[in-house]
Amino acid sequence: MNLSKRFERSSRRVWRLKEKPDDSTLLNLYALYKQATEGDAKSPHPIPDGMVGMAKWRAWRRLRGTSDEEAMERYCELVDSLMNRSGSSASPS
């Protein structure tokens, strides 16, 4: 399966997790997804979005320079790891 299809599948599978990941993992998922789909964070600090928005922006900003392929690969690996850890038996679609 090519990386783009694997990434799309992983972005659907993550919603089937039995348990919500911790905040750090959620930020990592968010940042990897944004980096894979939009590239480097170019927008100014999201002050109106409060602390959560700032944390998300900072997590994404830390991935600056990461290629979309690498971000997709890391995202897929993280989702696979979470799926295995949660014991989810949800079949890939």
C-alpha positions, 0 to 999 in steps of 0.5 A: 500500500502506498504511503498516501493510502496508508496515511488516509487509512490511519487518519480514519483508524485513529478515531476507532481507538478504545481509549483517548490518548494522553494530551502529549500523544494527541498533540503529536498526532495533531502536529504530524497530521498538520505537517503532512497535510499543510507543511510547515506552520507559517501562521502567526501565534494563534493567540485568540485560540487560547492555551490549547491553540498555542500548544497545538501550534507549538507542537506543529511548529516543532516539526518545521522542516519535516517532509510531508512523507516523513510526517505521514510515515511517523503519523501512521507508525504512531496510529499503528502503535496506539491501535496495538496498545489499545487492543483495538480489533477494528479492521482497516478500511 
